[in-house]
């Protein structure tokens, strides 16, 4: 009997490439499968808002703060534990009694993993439904210290961006969007 030659292996699919990038390059926990998902609450939480509200809030983020878009939604990565703080923070900012299109995803949550730039993603993909990075995380760079946090409240020492200002700006923009939509509906019925 001749030497046994192994059968050719199929190339890694994009999901494996994406998962390996997140796990090996960034050290983030993933859930395999189409699509690959990132676990929230471990290294970061996510604030999800309409993209219009998120774009206005970008000025409150440091350059190392990752931001993703998917369709008409923006996902801003914030410090782990921030999702638990959001309801109290909104109450403190006097936004708690209003229904805002602001969602927090924390411990036990998941988000679709945006494709790394090397996997061929582009900003156009976000408008077509696939999650993409508007501001991607940088490999070999500690992301967590750059994420907005409550501990930055009142601090201006060049640390993490202030979660309070970020949330207040997004809540204001979400409310403006809601008022504009209500006004448009009222005009349509008159």
N, C-alpha and C positions, 0 to 999 in steps of 0.2 A: 504494500500500500504506500502511495506517495505521501509527501508532506501535506499536512492539512493547512490550507490557506483560509484565513478568516474571510467571511463574506464582507463586502464593502459596507461601511456604516453610512447611514443616511445623515446628512448634515443637520446640525442643531437647528431647530425651528426658532423663529423670532422670539417666541415666548421664553425659551430657554436662555437665549441671549439677553433678553430684557431682565429676566429674573437674576441671572448671574451678575449683570451690571449692578443692580441694586444691592444684592447681597455681598458681592466681593469688592466692588469699588466704593460703595457708600456705607456698607454695614447695616442696611435696613432690612427688616423682616418682610418677607413676601409670602403670598399664597399662590402656588402655581396654578396654571390653568388658563384657558383663554377667557378673558384677558387675565394677565398677571395682575395681582392686587397687592397693594402695600398695606400693612397693618398699622393702624394709628394708635396713639396712646403710649407707644414705647419710646420712640425717639422724637416724635412730633405729634401734634394734633392738627386738624384742618378746619379752617373757617371757609365755608362755601357761600358765595353770594352771586347775584347777577353780575355778569362781566362788567356792565356799565358802572356799578357801584364799586367793584374791585379796582377798576382802572383809576378812579379818583383816589382810592386809599393807597395806591402804590407809593406815593410820596412819603408815607410813614414807615416804609420798609427800608432796611439797609440793603446794600448791593448783594449781600450773600443770602438773602431770604428767598427761598424757592417759591415760585408761583406757577401754577398750571391752569390751563383752560380746557374746557370740554363743552362744545357747543356754545351756549350762551351763558355758561356758568364759569366762575373763576374760583380756584382753590388756593388759598394762601396758607402756607405751612406756618404754624405757630408753636410755641414751646409746649411740650407734653404737659398735660394737666390743665391747659387753658380752656378746653371744652367744658370741663366741670365748673370753671369760674364764670363762664359766659352768662348764665341766667342772673347771677348776683351782680355782675358787672353792668348788665343792661338795666337792672333795677336801679343801681346806684347812679347811672347816667340818665335815669328817668325815661328809658325806652322800654322798660319791662312790660308796660300795659298795652303796647301796640304789637300787632301781628306784623313782624318783619320777615322778609325773605332772606334770612340769615341763619345758616345751619352750621352747627358745630359737630365735628366728628372726632371723638376721642377714644378712650380705652375700649377695646373690643370692636372698634370699627374698622372699616376697610375702604380704600378708594382704588379705582382703576389706576394702575401704574402708567403714567405717561411714557411714551416711547423715548428712549434716550436719543439724542441727536444723531448718534452713529447708526441708529436703526432706521434712519430715513424719515423722521418726523419733521413736520413743518407747522407753522402757525395756521396754515390752511386746513390741516387735519382737524384742528380744534373746532373749526366751524362746520366740519362734516361729521362730527360726533366722536372721534377718537380723542382721548386726552393727550395733550402735548404740553411741553414746558414753555412758558412764556419767559421765565427766569429759571433755568435749570440749576440743580444742585451741582456743585463742583466736586469731582472725585479728588481724593486726597486732601480735602478741606473739611474741617470740622464745621458742620452745618448748624448744629444745635445752639452754639453761643450767639449766632446771628439772628435767631428766631425771636419774634416779638414775645414779650413776657410781662407779667404783672410786676415782677420785681424791679422793672425799669421805671415804675411810677415815680415821677418827680426827679428821677435821676437824669443827668445830662452828661455823664462821664464817659460817653462814647461806648457804652455797653450795648445791650440788645435794644432794639426798637421798642417803643412803648405800646403795649397791647391796648391800653385805655384809649389812646388817640386813634389807633387803628380801628377799634370796634366802634367808637363814637362816629368816626367818618363814614364807616360802612353802614351803620344804622341810619345816619342822616340821609345818605344816598338811597338806601332801600326805601325809606319813607317818602322821599321825593319821587321815586319811581312809582310807588303805590298811589300817591296823590295825582300824578300825571295820568296814570291809567284810569283812575276813578273819574277824573275830569273828562277824559276822552270818551268814556262810556256814557257819562251824563250828557255830553254833547251829541252823541249818537242817538240817544233816545229823545232828544228835544226837537 
